Structures are given as C-alpha cells and as structure tokens.
Amino acid sequence: MVELFTNSLWIVWVVVALTLLVLELSSGDFYFTCFAIGALCAALVSLAGVPVWVQVIAWALFALLSIWLIRPALKRWLHKEERERVSNADAIIGREVEVLETIEVGGYGRVRIDGDIWRAKSDEPTDIAEGEKVRIVERESTIVKVARI
C-alpha cells in the first residue's frame, strides 16, 4: 500500500498544483501560481522515483525560484495598462474648466471640475475673471494650477 502511494505521488503533486491554481483565482498576486509551478516540478521529480524529502525540497526550491524570477514578469505583464493610467486626481490635468471665483495675481480663486469646486492659482500676469475658461496644468494636493486657454 505504501509503495502504491509513493509510486503515484506525482498525482498528489498535480492535485496540489491544480488546487493552488484555483486558489490563485481569488488572490491575483501570483504567489499561489509560483507554488503551483513548484508542485508541478515536484511532480516531474517524483516520476524519477526519488524519495519524498527530495520532492519537497524540489517543490520549495522551484517555488522560491518562481517567486524570484517568474512572478515579477507576470505582474508586469498583467498590470502593464495600470502604469499608463493616471489616478483619479491626476486625471484632471489637461482638462478645460470654468472659473467660478476670480483668480487674482499671486492669490487664489475657485474652479468647478465635474461638479466639485477646487481651489485654483495661476502664474498669469493678470487676474483671471469669473466665467473664463482655463486649462488645468498641475495639481498640488488640493490646489490646481491653471492657465488661460
């Protein structure tokens, strides 16, 4: 009975790998995938008929190598669009908005951005009057820097 179990231990490793891949569906950070890769490598080592402790070492070694070598590439590939996408606050840069409260030289005024009112400043040499259209050129915390269009 023990011999049957040790001869078919590769099946256990494949089941462990598949279970880890199913668990990966709920996490998305590729750690389970790396451990699944290690389990598949341990299944291959198991087919060679080596002892269980060698299989466990192979599993741990290949899992760690996968975390170190494969996981960063998988994360870059999966999240490549996220690096190009700007955050919510930075997405307002470049937008054209209307001045609600005059922006005086060296002072502040207010602009409306999608229904929200933001404090605004400008480097323009003259005041920007209420109702004028401006372009957001920079964001510093909760203050936007604007320029005339």
Secondary structure, DSSP 8 states (H G I E B T S, - for coil): -HHHHHHTHHHHHHHHHHHHHHHHHHH-SSHHHHHHHHHHHHHHHHHTT--HHHHHHHHHHHHHHHHHHHHHHHHHHHTHHHHHS--TTGGGTT-EEEEEE-B-TTS-EEEEETTEEEEEEE--SS-B-TT-EEEEEEEETTEEEEEE-
